[in-house]
Amino acid sequence: MDETDLTWRTLDSAIDYECPGFDIVRDDVRLPDGTETDFHYVTEPPSVVILPFTEDGDVVVIHEWRHAVGRINYGLPAGGLEDEDDNVPAAARRELAEETGYEADRIERLATFEPANGLFDSTYHYVVAHGCVPNGEQQLDHNESIAVETTRFEELTAQATSGALRDGRSALAVLQYALRAESSGDY
């Protein structure tokens, strides 16, 4: 297959709507058959999703209000990479501390995914944080409402496999880690 047979050409691009956290972009494009049309998508900075294990092997989880779905979301700490972040592990350490008050001894990269690349240009970098200990108070953004607790990884895995863990970012991290641990004999 020749990829040029599928490639769209961007003729023009503009932001239709700006807001904190993401923008809506409109691209004028030419399809492979020569048709010219427009395409809208959401653009946002890359994010990090953290699977944080305490020294005792529990997982630090959060409960956070998610207005778009009108409920409290149960899942893992996550957040966007910011200009001052040197790299993904630095962003993971910052987000973990801000959202949970925990600090990690070691950060291990797990995977990178594009969760909905038909509508968003989002990139989620998944990491595992080991040796997490409470080391301070949360430093929440003005629009965050987050409660923190710990749970057993086996319980979190059971919730992910049953569909009870509805946050897709969190479920993907838990299941990815569980599969890797199972295949390596560590689980």
N, C-alpha and C positions, 0 to 999 in steps of 0.2 A: 504494500500500500504506500502510495506517495502522499505524505502529510499535506502537501500543498493542495491536494484535491479536497481537503476538508477545512483549510484555514480561511478564517474571515479576515478581511483587511479593514483596519480602522481608518476612516476618512477624516473624522473630527471627533472631539471628545469635550464634554463640558459637565460641570457639576450642576445638577438641577436643584438639589436641596442639600443644605449643610446643617448639621446639628452636632452637639457634643458626642463624640464616640464613633460616628460614622457619617458618610455622605452618600447621596444617591447620584450616580453618574449616568449620563446618557451618551452613548457612542453612536455615531453614524457609521455604518459598516457596509461593506460590499461582500456578499456571500460568494461562495465558489462558482455559482452559476451566473454571476453578474448582477443579481438582484441587489438593489440598495435599500436599506431599511435602518431602523434604529434599534438599539438594545439598551435596556436599563439594568443596572446592578448596584448592589450595596458595596461600598469600599470601606474598609476599616483597617486599623493597624494590626499587625500580627499579635497573637495572644499566646499566653502560656497557661497550661492546665497542670496543676500540681497534685500528685498522689503522695501525700505526706505521711510517713510512718514514724511513730514515736519510738523511743528507745525500747519500749516494751512490745513493739510490734503492732500496736493499734494504729488506726488511720484517723487523722484529724479531718473532720468533715464540718461543713457549714450548713446553716439554714439561712436562706436569704430571700427576701421578698422579690418576686419577679413580676412586675406590673403587666408585662405583655401577656402573660398567661393567667394573671389574677390570683396567684397563690404563692405560698412559701415553697421555695425550691430547696431540695436536699441534695447536696453534692460536694464537690471538691472545690477548693479555692482556685481562682483563675483570674486573669486580668490581662490587659493590653500591655505590650512592650512600650516603654516611654523613651524619649530622647536620651535621658541620662543613663539608661540601661546599657552596659557594655556588651552584653550578650544574653542569651536565653537563661543560663543559670543565674545571672545577676537579677534578671526580671523575676524569676521564680522566687528567689530569696526575698526580694522586696515585696512581692504580692503576698507571699506566705506570712511575712511579718505584719504587713498592713491589715490583712483580712482576719488573721487568727491570733496574732501575738506570739506565734511559734517561730523558732529559728532552726534551720537544718544544719546538721553536721556535714552532710555530703549531698550533692545533687547529681543525679544520673539521667541522661537523656533517654527517653523511651521511644518516641516516634514523632513524626510530623504529618498532619493530615489537613486536607482541604475539605471541611465538612459539608459544604453545600455549594460546590463550584459552578453550579448552573445559575445561581442567584447572587452569590457573594464572592468576593476575592479573598475571603478570610483564610488565614493560615493559623492552625493551632499547633503549638509546640508542646508536646507532652513530656513531663519529667517526673521522676520519682525522687522524693526528698527523704533521706534516711537520717535517723538519729534526731528527730525533731523534739525540741523541748520548749515549754512556754518560757518566754524570755522578755515579756513586756506586754503592753496593752495594745489592743487593736488601734490602728490609725486609719479609720474608715474615711472614704471620700464622702462628700456632702450628700450624695444620693445613694448611699449604701446602708442597709439595715441587715446586720449579720450576727447570728449567734453561733457559737463554736462548741463542738463536743468531739468525743472520740468514739470509735466503734471498732469491732473486730473486722479484719479484712474478709474473713469467710462470710460474715453477715452482709457486708457490702457487695461481695460477689454474688451471693444468693439474691439480693435485691436487683442487681444488674441483670442476672439471667432470667428472673421472673418478670421483669418489666416494672417493678416497683420503684427502681431508681430511674426516674423519668428524664433527668438531665442527660442529654445525649453526650455532651463533652465528658461528663463524669463516668457514664457507663462505658464509653469507649476506652477510657484510661484504665478502668478497673478490669475490663475483659481482656484488653491487650496485655496487661501485666499478669493476669491470672494464666493466660495461655502460655506466655513465655516462661513463667515459673513452673507450670505443669510440664512443659516440654523439657525443661532443664532438670526436673526432679526436685526443685526447691519448694514446691507447694504441697 
